[in-house]
Amino acid sequence: MLELKICSHFVTSNKIFTPLVKYQRLSAVVWHNIRSYSHAASPSEVQDTSNSRSSDILDDLKQRGLVCQVSQPENDLRAKIINNTKIKLYCGVDPTAKSLHLGNLVPLMVLLHFYVKGHDIVTVIGGATGKVGDPSGRKTERDVMESDIREDNVKSISQQLQRFFQNGLDYYNNRNGATGMVSPGKYTPRNNFSWWKDIKMLDFLTDFGKHIRVQSMLARDSVSSRLETQNNLGFNEFTYQILQAYDFYHLYKEENISVQVGGNDQWGNITAGIDLINRLQPTQKKGLPFGITVPLLTTATGEKFGKSAGNAVFIDPSINTAYDVYQFFFNTLDADVPKFLKIFTFLNPNEISAVMERHIKSPNLRLGQTLLAREVTDMLYGIKSGTDSEELSDVIFGRYDDTLSAAKLIELCQKAKILQHSDRKDTLIKLICKVADCSVSEARRKLSQGSVYLHHSRIKVKEDVSNWAPYLIDDQVLILRIGKQKCFIIEMH
C-alpha cells in the first residue's frame, strides 16, 4: 500500500520566502522473478481524449508519465477500455501518518482519470494492514504505532480521500465547462479491517496457506533486499504481502474489482494478489485481474519528488494550506514543469505546449510554474483556491497593485495562516521585535540600515513610527517588509 510520511508543518508565516524545494535521493526498485509486465513509453505529447469510457485511458496515462508497469495480458485490459466496458479499480493506503502527502497523489491521479471517465473506483485504507507494516522500500522495521493514533489517522485520511476525488471531479468539470460536464463513476471508500477482523489464523492457513508459495515470497525485493543486509525482518513484515494479496482477492471476489493501482515499489505485492486470484478464483466470468503501477516520481536532478528538508508536503488543510502547496509548485524547477503539468493536471497537450513555449521565451516570468501551481491548488483545495493563493503570492512578493481590499487581504492571509495581529498603540520598533523575534537593539539596527519598508509601495523607514495612518490599507492592514526575504501582513487593532 501507499506509504505516508510523518507529518510536520511545511512553512511558517515568517519563513515564506525560504526555498521550498529540496529533495532526497531515492532509487527506483527493480523487481525480479515476477510475472511479466510492460513498460510505459517515455512521456511525450499528451493525446486529446474524450469523456467517453471508450477512449484509451492507458495510452493517455502512459504519455502523461503516470504508468510504469501493467500486468499481462495488457491488451486484454486495453480492449476492455476501448470497448467501453466499465471496470473497477482500487488503490490502498496504510494509515502510517495523519495525512496523505503529494507523493501519494500519483496513483490516486490514475484513479481520478478513470473516475471522471465513468469507471468505478475504490480506496482501501489499511486499518488492518497498517498494524503490520509494509516492508517495501524500507531498510529497517517500522516503529509500532498506538492504536488510537492509527484510528485517528484512518479518519483523517478517509476525509482527505473523499475531498480529493470530489475536488478533482469539480476541477475536471470546471476545466471542461458546462458542455463538458461528465457523469463520473462511483467512488467507494473501504477499510480492510472490516473483513480482516473476522478472519481467524487457523482458518486462513487452512483455506489459503497451501496456495501461497514461500519461494515466491522470499524472491520479492521487499524481502530479499532486507535479508541481504544485517537488518532484521520480522515475520509480521514478511507476511505483509500475503495480507495485501488477500485484499485484492477479497475485493475481486466480493466487489468485482479487477485492477489494483499502486507505486512501482508495490509491484511484488500486487502480482502476489494476481497470483492468488488465479489460483483460487475462476476468471472466466469476472475476467482477468490486472495491476498498474506508477513511477516513483523524481525531479530533473534525480531527487525524489515531494520532499523538503526531510518533510513532505501534506494535503490536509490543517497541516499545509492551499498557499503552502501553491508555493511548493511555484518553486518547481523549469525542467520539471511540463512533466508535472502532465501528471498533476488535466490540461490538454495544446495548453501545455503553448504555455511552455511562452515560458521558454521569458523564463524569468515563471509562467509555467504559475500555471502549474494554480491548477494543482485548484484541484486539491477547490476551485479559486489557486487564484486566491496567486493573489496572496503577488502581495508577498511585491507585485501588489493596490486592487485588493483590506478585507480580502485579511481573508486570504487567514486561509494561509500567515496573518499577524498588532495593537495600533505599538511602535514600529516593538512591532519589529514581535514579528521578527529580535531584540530592541537589533530592531533599531534594521531601521538604521534601511532594511525596513512599510505599505505596498515599499516606503523605506529609518526611524521609529507610532502614527500608522499613512501606511495602512483601508485603515486596517499594514504590509511590513524586513530586508528582501521577509514580508509580514498585519491586521492593526
RONU-690924 format. One record per residue (C-alpha): z, y, x. Coordinates in pm, 1 decimal. Last residue first. Example, Ala and Ser with C-alpha at 12.3 -4.5 7.8 and 13.67 -1.06 7.14 Angstrom:
# residues 2
(r (714.0, -106.0, 1367.0)),
(r (780.0, -450.0, 1230.0)),
END
This chain:
# residues 493
(r (1600.7, 4663.6, -643.9)),
(r (1314.5, 4653.0, -394.2)),
(r (1092.3, 4345.0, -408.6)),
(r (988.0, 4259.0, -55.4)),
(r (666.8, 4120.1, 86.8)),
(r (716.3, 4033.7, 452.1)),
(r (447.1, 4008.7, 719.4)),
(r (489.8, 3866.9, 1066.9)),
(r (220.2, 3797.1, 1322.8)),
(r (83.6, 4127.5, 1447.7)),
(r (411.8, 4304.5, 1510.4)),
(r (658.7, 4345.1, 1227.6)),
(r (490.1, 4412.5, 896.4)),
(r (671.6, 4525.7, 582.7)),
(r (499.7, 4540.8, 242.9)),
(r (735.0, 4700.2, -9.8)),
(r (720.7, 4632.2, -382.7)),
(r (866.2, 4817.8, -679.7)),
(r (768.7, 5188.1, -702.5)),
(r (422.0, 5079.7, -816.8)),
(r (359.0, 4977.0, -455.5)),
(r (629.3, 5132.3, -235.7)),
(r (584.4, 5326.9, 89.3)),
(r (622.1, 5689.0, -13.8)),
(r (927.4, 5609.4, -236.1)),
(r (1131.2, 5421.4, 26.2)),
(r (1359.7, 5705.1, 135.7)),
(r (1604.6, 5546.2, 381.3)),
(r (1381.4, 5506.8, 685.3)),
(r (1473.4, 5462.4, 1052.7)),
(r (1225.5, 5590.6, 1306.4)),
(r (907.1, 5459.2, 1465.0)),
(r (701.0, 5383.4, 1155.2)),
(r (331.1, 5291.0, 1164.3)),
(r (171.4, 5313.5, 820.3)),
(r (-17.2, 4990.2, 762.5)),
(r (-221.6, 5085.0, 452.3)),
(r (-55.1, 4802.3, 261.2)),
(r (278.4, 4980.9, 298.2)),
(r (500.1, 4984.2, 607.8)),
(r (436.3, 4902.7, 974.0)),
(r (680.8, 4816.7, 1254.0)),
(r (561.3, 4742.7, 1610.7)),
(r (581.3, 5099.6, 1738.2)),
(r (795.9, 5021.1, 2041.5)),
(r (1072.1, 5249.7, 1912.7)),
(r (1085.4, 5060.0, 1584.2)),
(r (1099.8, 4714.9, 1745.0)),
(r (1372.3, 4844.0, 1979.4)),
(r (1577.5, 4971.2, 1686.8)),
(r (1557.5, 4626.7, 1523.7)),
(r (1662.8, 4463.7, 1851.5)),
(r (1964.4, 4694.8, 1873.9)),
(r (2058.0, 4616.7, 1512.3)),
(r (2043.1, 4242.4, 1580.2)),
(r (1776.5, 4004.1, 1450.6)),
(r (1716.1, 3775.0, 1156.5)),
(r (1366.2, 3914.6, 1094.4)),
(r (1422.1, 3963.1, 719.6)),
(r (1780.7, 4087.7, 739.1)),
(r (1775.2, 4282.5, 1065.8)),
(r (1451.8, 4450.7, 957.6)),
(r (1612.5, 4551.4, 625.7)),
(r (1915.6, 4699.0, 801.6)),
(r (1691.0, 4901.7, 1028.8)),
(r (1479.3, 5016.1, 733.6)),
(r (1785.1, 5142.1, 550.8)),
(r (1936.8, 4957.0, 258.0)),
(r (2015.5, 5161.4, -53.3)),
(r (1698.7, 5037.6, -219.7)),
(r (1854.0, 4691.6, -219.1)),
(r (1639.5, 4408.6, -86.8)),
(r (1459.9, 4096.4, -202.2)),
(r (1209.3, 3869.8, -28.2)),
(r (926.8, 3681.0, -198.8)),
(r (797.5, 3385.2, 4.8)),
(r (832.9, 3101.4, -246.2)),
(r (455.8, 3078.1, -298.1)),
(r (499.9, 3096.4, -674.2)),
(r (742.1, 3387.0, -630.9)),
(r (498.8, 3558.6, -397.7)),
(r (216.1, 3540.2, -650.9)),
(r (432.2, 3670.5, -935.3)),
(r (573.0, 3956.6, -725.4)),
(r (224.0, 4057.0, -619.0)),
(r (107.4, 4049.7, -980.8)),
(r (396.2, 4273.0, -1091.7)),
(r (331.4, 4512.5, -802.6)),
(r (-25.9, 4549.1, -919.1)),
(r (-315.1, 4409.0, -721.2)),
(r (-617.1, 4632.7, -656.1)),
(r (-482.0, 4814.2, -349.6)),
(r (-746.2, 4664.8, -119.8)),
(r (-533.9, 4401.7, 56.3)),
(r (-718.8, 4251.6, 354.7)),
(r (-418.4, 4275.4, 587.5)),
(r (-347.2, 3907.6, 645.7)),
(r (-58.6, 3899.2, 402.5)),
(r (-247.0, 4072.0, 123.6)),
(r (-562.1, 3865.6, 167.9)),
(r (-352.6, 3547.8, 174.1)),
(r (-197.4, 3645.7, -156.9)),
(r (-541.6, 3689.5, -311.1)),
(r (-656.1, 3356.2, -170.5)),
(r (-348.6, 3182.0, -306.9)),
(r (-417.9, 3324.4, -653.0)),
(r (-782.0, 3215.6, -629.2)),
(r (-676.7, 2864.2, -533.1)),
(r (-418.3, 2848.4, -811.5)),
(r (-696.2, 2952.8, -1049.8)),
(r (-743.9, 2597.2, -1187.1)),
(r (-453.0, 2364.3, -1118.5)),
(r (-234.4, 2264.1, -826.0)),
(r (-425.9, 1983.6, -657.9)),
(r (-785.7, 2054.8, -760.0)),
(r (-752.4, 2433.0, -745.9)),
(r (-588.7, 2407.3, -403.6)),
(r (-871.3, 2184.9, -280.0)),
(r (-1138.0, 2428.1, -400.6)),
(r (-972.9, 2744.7, -267.0)),
(r (-900.3, 2599.1, 76.5)),
(r (-1250.3, 2457.2, 117.3)),
(r (-1418.3, 2779.7, 0.2)),
(r (-1209.5, 2991.5, 237.2)),
(r (-1260.1, 2748.3, 525.5)),
(r (-1637.4, 2760.8, 482.4)),
(r (-1648.0, 3140.8, 458.1)),
(r (-1436.2, 3180.9, 771.5)),
(r (-1560.9, 3539.0, 824.0)),
(r (-1551.4, 3486.0, 1202.1)),
(r (-1801.8, 3203.4, 1160.3)),
(r (-2079.1, 3451.0, 1068.7)),
(r (-2417.0, 3275.6, 1091.5)),
(r (-2257.6, 2929.9, 1090.3)),
(r (-2065.2, 3013.7, 771.5)),
(r (-2377.2, 3123.7, 585.4)),
(r (-2549.2, 2794.6, 661.6)),
(r (-2224.5, 2611.2, 582.7)),
(r (-2203.8, 2779.0, 242.5)),
(r (-2555.8, 2675.8, 151.6)),
(r (-2523.1, 2318.0, 274.6)),
(r (-2201.6, 2261.3, 80.1)),
(r (-2346.0, 2411.8, -237.5)),
(r (-2664.7, 2207.9, -206.9)),
(r (-2468.6, 1890.6, -142.8)),
(r (-2263.1, 1916.7, -463.1)),
(r (-1904.3, 2033.7, -454.7)),
(r (-1667.8, 1774.9, -599.2)),
(r (-1400.5, 1843.3, -338.3)),
(r (-1175.3, 1661.8, -90.5)),
(r (-1413.5, 1431.0, 95.1)),
(r (-1737.8, 1627.6, 106.1)),
(r (-1568.7, 1962.5, 169.4)),
(r (-1353.6, 1789.6, 431.3)),
(r (-1656.4, 1680.4, 633.8)),
(r (-1830.1, 2016.8, 595.7)),
(r (-1515.9, 2199.8, 723.7)),
(r (-1425.1, 1969.4, 1012.4)),
(r (-1640.0, 2128.9, 1284.4)),
(r (-1512.1, 2477.5, 1196.1)),
(r (-1149.9, 2370.0, 1248.4)),
(r (-934.2, 2391.4, 936.7)),
(r (-686.2, 2682.3, 923.4)),
(r (-782.9, 2771.9, 565.5)),
(r (-703.4, 2410.9, 476.4)),
(r (-339.4, 2448.6, 576.5)),
(r (-313.3, 2799.2, 431.4)),
(r (-429.3, 2678.7, 88.7)),
(r (-181.9, 2390.2, 104.1)),
(r (105.3, 2628.1, 175.0)),
(r (-16.2, 2869.2, -94.8)),
(r (-18.3, 2591.7, -354.1)),
(r (344.5, 2529.1, -267.1)),
(r (485.4, 2258.0, -44.9)),
(r (816.8, 2089.4, -126.2)),
(r (885.7, 2169.0, -494.5)),
(r (511.4, 2178.0, -553.6)),
(r (485.5, 1807.6, -459.4)),
(r (153.9, 1781.6, -274.0)),
(r (304.7, 1727.7, 70.4)),
(r (173.9, 1845.5, 406.8)),
(r (296.1, 1600.2, 669.4)),
(r (537.3, 1699.8, 945.1)),
(r (506.1, 1573.1, 1302.2)),
(r (422.7, 1914.5, 1448.5)),
(r (151.6, 1947.7, 1184.3)),
(r (-7.4, 1635.4, 1043.4)),
(r (-268.2, 1593.7, 772.2)),
(r (-557.5, 1443.1, 962.1)),
(r (-502.9, 1220.2, 1263.0)),
(r (-640.0, 1373.4, 1581.7)),
(r (-982.8, 1284.1, 1716.0)),
(r (-1080.0, 1642.1, 1802.1)),
(r (-1323.7, 1658.7, 1507.9)),
(r (-1034.1, 1571.6, 1280.0)),
(r (-928.5, 1226.6, 1168.2)),
(r (-915.5, 1045.6, 836.6)),
(r (-814.2, 683.0, 843.5)),
(r (-1121.0, 557.5, 666.0)),
(r (-1124.9, 437.6, 304.3)),
(r (-1111.6, 75.5, 195.5)),
(r (-1278.9, -97.5, -96.3)),
(r (-1183.8, -447.8, -207.3)),
(r (-1351.6, -665.3, -463.2)),
(r (-1264.1, -935.5, -716.8)),
(r (-1552.1, -1144.2, -857.8)),
(r (-1624.3, -1162.9, -1228.8)),
(r (-1385.4, -1196.4, -1521.1)),
(r (-1555.0, -1495.2, -1683.9)),
(r (-1690.9, -1686.2, -1382.1)),
(r (-1401.1, -1586.9, -1157.6)),
(r (-1184.0, -1894.1, -1205.7)),
(r (-835.3, -1793.4, -1091.5)),
(r (-616.0, -1958.8, -833.1)),
(r (-807.8, -1995.8, -506.7)),
(r (-1043.3, -1701.6, -561.2)),
(r (-753.1, -1482.3, -671.0)),
(r (-551.6, -1573.6, -361.1)),
(r (-847.7, -1498.6, -132.1)),
(r (-904.2, -1158.8, -294.5)),
(r (-535.0, -1076.9, -259.1)),
(r (-536.2, -1168.2, 109.7)),
(r (-850.6, -954.3, 140.7)),
(r (-650.0, -654.1, 19.9)),
(r (-355.9, -717.2, 253.5)),
(r (-589.1, -752.7, 552.5)),
(r (-786.0, -441.4, 461.1)),
(r (-475.6, -227.2, 416.8)),
(r (-514.2, -45.8, 751.3)),
(r (-851.0, 60.8, 611.4)),
(r (-670.1, 269.4, 351.3)),
(r (-668.9, 134.7, -0.9)),
(r (-874.9, 53.8, -311.1)),
(r (-843.9, -268.0, -513.5)),
(r (-1128.4, -365.4, -745.3)),
(r (-1140.5, -622.7, -1028.2)),
(r (-864.4, -514.1, -1263.1)),
(r (-881.7, -725.6, -1578.1)),
(r (-524.8, -635.9, -1682.0)),
(r (-339.3, -969.7, -1682.7)),
(r (-541.4, -1184.7, -1442.0)),
(r (-675.7, -919.6, -1206.3)),
(r (-349.3, -724.2, -1216.9)),
(r (-145.8, -1036.0, -1137.1)),
(r (-382.1, -1146.8, -858.6)),
(r (-382.7, -798.8, -704.4)),
(r (-2.7, -785.0, -715.6)),
(r (9.5, -1137.8, -574.7)),
(r (-181.9, -1025.6, -267.2)),
(r (53.0, -730.2, -227.6)),
(r (354.0, -962.6, -231.6)),
(r (192.1, -1212.8, 3.1)),
(r (101.1, -933.0, 246.8)),
(r (467.6, -832.3, 254.8)),
(r (571.3, -1180.4, 372.5)),
(r (585.8, -1090.8, 742.6)),
(r (770.3, -768.6, 659.3)),
(r (1055.7, -960.2, 492.6)),
(r (1049.8, -1232.6, 758.0)),
(r (1133.3, -968.5, 1015.6)),
(r (902.0, -872.9, 1298.2)),
(r (1077.6, -789.8, 1624.2)),
(r (930.5, -553.9, 1880.9)),
(r (866.3, -724.5, 2215.6)),
(r (492.3, -695.1, 2165.3)),
(r (221.4, -949.4, 2085.3)),
(r (405.5, -1049.6, 1768.5)),
(r (373.9, -693.1, 1638.9)),
(r (-2.9, -682.8, 1683.7)),
(r (-34.5, -1030.6, 1530.1)),
(r (143.4, -932.3, 1207.0)),
(r (-31.1, -610.7, 1099.6)),
(r (-349.2, -746.8, 1258.5)),
(r (-365.7, -1044.6, 1026.9)),
(r (-402.9, -1371.5, 1217.4)),
(r (-47.9, -1486.2, 1143.8)),
(r (-108.9, -1458.9, 770.2)),
(r (-434.5, -1651.2, 794.0)),
(r (-264.5, -1935.7, 981.0)),
(r (21.0, -1931.5, 729.0)),
(r (-218.6, -2017.3, 445.7)),
(r (-103.4, -1931.0, 92.2)),
(r (-228.3, -2160.6, -184.9)),
(r (55.5, -2413.5, -142.6)),
(r (312.9, -2138.8, -192.0)),
(r (176.5, -2020.7, -526.7)),
(r (332.0, -2222.8, -809.0)),
(r (617.5, -2397.3, -630.6)),
(r (691.0, -2109.2, -394.9)),
(r (696.3, -1863.6, -686.5)),
(r (919.2, -2088.6, -896.9)),
(r (1161.8, -2128.0, -607.7)),
(r (1169.8, -1751.0, -547.4)),
(r (1224.3, -1646.6, -907.1)),
(r (988.7, -1396.5, -1070.6)),
(r (1135.4, -1176.7, -1347.5)),
(r (1187.2, -861.2, -1141.0)),
(r (841.0, -896.3, -983.7)),
(r (655.4, -806.7, -1304.2)),
(r (807.8, -466.1, -1386.5)),
(r (888.9, -404.2, -1018.0)),
(r (515.8, -360.3, -968.4)),
(r (532.4, -13.6, -1125.2)),
(r (222.6, 87.2, -1321.8)),
(r (40.7, 407.0, -1417.7)),
(r (-267.2, 379.5, -1641.4)),
(r (-560.6, 622.6, -1638.2)),
(r (-838.3, 557.3, -1889.1)),
(r (-1197.0, 652.1, -1814.7)),
(r (-1318.9, 1005.8, -1834.7)),
(r (-1534.8, 1158.6, -2106.0)),
(r (-1710.5, 1433.0, -1916.0)),
(r (-1770.0, 1805.1, -1963.6)),
(r (-2099.4, 1907.8, -1804.2)),
(r (-2224.4, 2139.3, -2076.7)),
(r (-1896.6, 2331.8, -2082.9)),
(r (-1899.8, 2393.8, -1708.6)),
(r (-1947.4, 2139.1, -1427.6)),
(r (-1695.1, 2295.1, -1188.0)),
(r (-1435.9, 2335.3, -1463.7)),
(r (-1485.4, 1975.7, -1570.5)),
(r (-1418.5, 1847.7, -1219.2)),
(r (-1113.9, 2073.0, -1178.0)),
(r (-970.8, 1965.3, -1513.1)),
(r (-1022.0, 1599.6, -1416.0)),
(r (-854.0, 1654.1, -1080.3)),
(r (-566.6, 1841.6, -1243.9)),
(r (-507.9, 1545.7, -1476.3)),
(r (-555.0, 1290.8, -1198.4)),
(r (-321.7, 1467.1, -957.4)),
(r (-60.8, 1555.6, -1221.5)),
(r (-16.3, 1193.1, -1327.8)),
(r (3.3, 1088.5, -963.4)),
(r (259.9, 1356.6, -883.3)),
(r (476.0, 1262.0, -1182.2)),
(r (481.5, 896.4, -1077.4)),
(r (556.9, 1005.2, -719.6)),
(r (871.4, 1186.0, -831.6)),
(r (998.3, 901.9, -1047.6)),
(r (937.5, 637.3, -779.4)),
(r (1101.5, 858.8, -517.6)),
(r (1413.2, 885.0, -732.7)),
(r (1421.6, 504.6, -756.1)),
(r (1388.7, 475.5, -376.4)),
(r (1672.6, 721.4, -325.7)),
(r (1895.1, 530.8, -570.8)),
(r (1816.7, 200.8, -399.7)),
(r (1911.2, 320.0, -50.5)),
(r (1629.8, 288.6, 203.2)),
(r (1645.8, 41.8, 493.4)),
(r (1477.3, 174.0, 806.3)),
(r (1134.2, 30.9, 871.9)),
(r (1070.1, -218.7, 1148.4)),
(r (882.7, -103.5, 1455.3)),
(r (521.7, -82.4, 1573.3)),
(r (373.6, 15.5, 1237.6)),
(r (11.0, 26.7, 1122.0)),
(r (67.4, -232.4, 851.8)),
(r (431.5, -351.9, 848.5)),
(r (468.6, -285.2, 472.5)),
(r (829.4, -255.5, 359.9)),
(r (1042.1, -497.6, 158.8)),
(r (1216.3, -275.3, -94.8)),
(r (898.2, -73.9, -140.7)),
(r (729.9, -395.8, -252.8)),
(r (940.9, -394.7, -570.1)),
(r (918.8, -32.1, -690.9)),
(r (578.6, -29.0, -529.0)),
(r (399.0, 227.5, -740.3)),
(r (76.2, 88.8, -882.1)),
(r (-199.1, 329.2, -983.1)),
(r (-456.9, 216.7, -1236.6)),
(r (-811.6, 336.8, -1301.2)),
(r (-1061.8, 290.8, -1581.5)),
(r (-1425.0, 392.0, -1525.6)),
(r (-1581.2, 685.6, -1710.8)),
(r (-1748.9, 877.0, -1428.9)),
(r (-1446.9, 1109.1, -1401.5)),
(r (-1231.2, 804.8, -1323.0)),
(r (-1466.8, 657.4, -1061.7)),
(r (-1458.9, 978.6, -857.4)),
(r (-1082.3, 1007.7, -909.8)),
(r (-1023.3, 653.1, -784.5)),
(r (-1211.9, 732.3, -463.2)),
(r (-1014.2, 1057.3, -433.1)),
(r (-695.9, 847.6, -458.8)),
(r (-807.4, 656.0, -150.5)),
(r (-825.7, 987.5, 44.1)),
(r (-525.5, 1154.6, -119.5)),
(r (-260.5, 971.3, 80.1)),
(r (-343.0, 1178.6, 389.9)),
(r (-257.3, 1495.0, 198.4)),
(r (100.1, 1384.5, 136.1)),
(r (253.1, 1198.6, -157.8)),
(r (612.4, 1292.9, -224.5)),
(r (971.0, 1174.3, -219.3)),
(r (918.2, 924.1, 59.4)),
(r (887.0, 546.6, 106.9)),
(r (788.6, 496.6, -258.0)),
(r (504.8, 247.7, -188.1)),
(r (165.7, 346.6, -326.3)),
(r (-93.0, 106.6, -467.0)),
(r (-453.8, 169.2, -567.7)),
(r (-631.2, 24.1, -868.1)),
(r (-978.5, -20.7, -1009.7)),
(r (-1126.5, -117.7, -1346.5)),
(r (-1497.9, -151.9, -1403.6)),
(r (-1721.4, -27.9, -1682.5)),
(r (-2066.5, -182.3, -1655.3)),
(r (-2338.7, 83.9, -1649.5)),
(r (-2596.3, -145.7, -1485.3)),
(r (-2577.4, 67.3, -1168.6)),
(r (-2202.3, 5.0, -1139.1)),
(r (-2224.9, -368.1, -1199.2)),
(r (-2517.3, -397.1, -958.3)),
(r (-2317.8, -217.6, -686.2)),
(r (-2032.6, -464.5, -725.6)),
(r (-2273.0, -757.2, -696.7)),
(r (-2448.6, -591.8, -401.4)),
(r (-2117.7, -574.7, -216.0)),
(r (-2092.7, -953.0, -201.3)),
(r (-1884.3, -901.4, -0.2)),
(r (-1585.6, -672.9, 49.6)),
(r (-1649.6, -301.9, 96.2)),
(r (-1543.5, -116.8, 410.4)),
(r (-1509.4, 246.7, 526.4)),
(r (-1579.2, 446.2, 213.4)),
(r (-1494.6, 813.6, 157.5)),
(r (-1734.2, 967.6, 409.0)),
(r (-1915.1, 1167.5, 142.5)),
(r (-2226.3, 960.8, 202.6)),
(r (-2025.0, 649.4, 138.8)),
(r (-1878.0, 790.2, -182.5)),
(r (-2222.0, 885.6, -315.7)),
(r (-2362.9, 546.4, -227.3)),
(r (-2073.1, 372.1, -398.9)),
(r (-2096.2, 593.2, -706.8)),
(r (-2446.8, 466.1, -782.3)),
(r (-2503.5, 638.7, -1115.5)),
(r (-2466.6, 401.6, -1410.0)),
(r (-2125.2, 537.0, -1508.8)),
(r (-2306.1, 850.9, -1621.8)),
(r (-2192.2, 1198.5, -1514.8)),
(r (-2494.8, 1233.8, -1291.1)),
(r (-2501.6, 1224.8, -914.5)),
(r (-2658.9, 1454.5, -658.0)),
(r (-2676.1, 1295.6, -314.6)),
(r (-2442.6, 1410.9, -40.7)),
(r (-2610.5, 1493.4, 289.1)),
(r (-2492.7, 1265.2, 564.1)),
(r (-2171.0, 1078.9, 635.7)),
(r (-2219.9, 787.6, 875.6)),
(r (-2318.7, 470.2, 696.9)),
(r (-2034.9, 276.1, 546.2)),
(r (-1960.5, -62.5, 695.5)),
(r (-1998.3, -388.0, 506.0)),
(r (-1740.6, -663.7, 490.6)),
(r (-1697.0, -1025.3, 588.2)),
(r (-1373.3, -1208.8, 506.3)),
(r (-1113.0, -1197.7, 776.1)),
(r (-1071.0, -1331.8, 1124.8)),
(r (-1025.7, -991.7, 1285.3)),
(r (-942.2, -644.0, 1154.9)),
(r (-999.2, -336.3, 1368.6)),
(r (-746.5, -57.4, 1315.2)),
(r (-840.5, 304.7, 1377.2)),
(r (-649.1, 488.9, 1645.6)),
(r (-388.6, 752.5, 1569.5)),
(r (-341.7, 1080.6, 1753.9)),
(r (-104.7, 1347.1, 1622.9)),
(r (-229.2, 1674.8, 1485.3)),
(r (-150.6, 2042.7, 1496.5)),
(r (-298.7, 2255.4, 1223.1)),
(r (-69.0, 2512.6, 1062.5)),
(r (-80.8, 2785.2, 1323.1)),
(r (229.0, 3003.2, 1257.4)),
(r (131.9, 3305.2, 1048.0)),
(r (345.2, 3207.2, 753.3)),
(r (651.5, 3184.7, 967.1)),
(r (892.6, 3421.1, 790.6)),
(r (845.0, 3274.1, 445.3)),
(r (875.4, 2918.0, 564.0)),
(r (604.6, 2661.3, 618.9)),
(r (579.3, 2285.2, 588.8)),
(r (906.0, 2180.8, 433.1)),
(r (1007.4, 1827.1, 512.3)),
(r (934.9, 1491.0, 356.1)),
(r (932.6, 1164.1, 549.5)),
(r (586.3, 1013.7, 536.1)),
(r (427.0, 806.1, 262.3)),
(r (249.2, 478.4, 328.2)),
(r (-26.3, 363.4, 96.5)),
(r (0.0, 0.0, 0.0)),
END
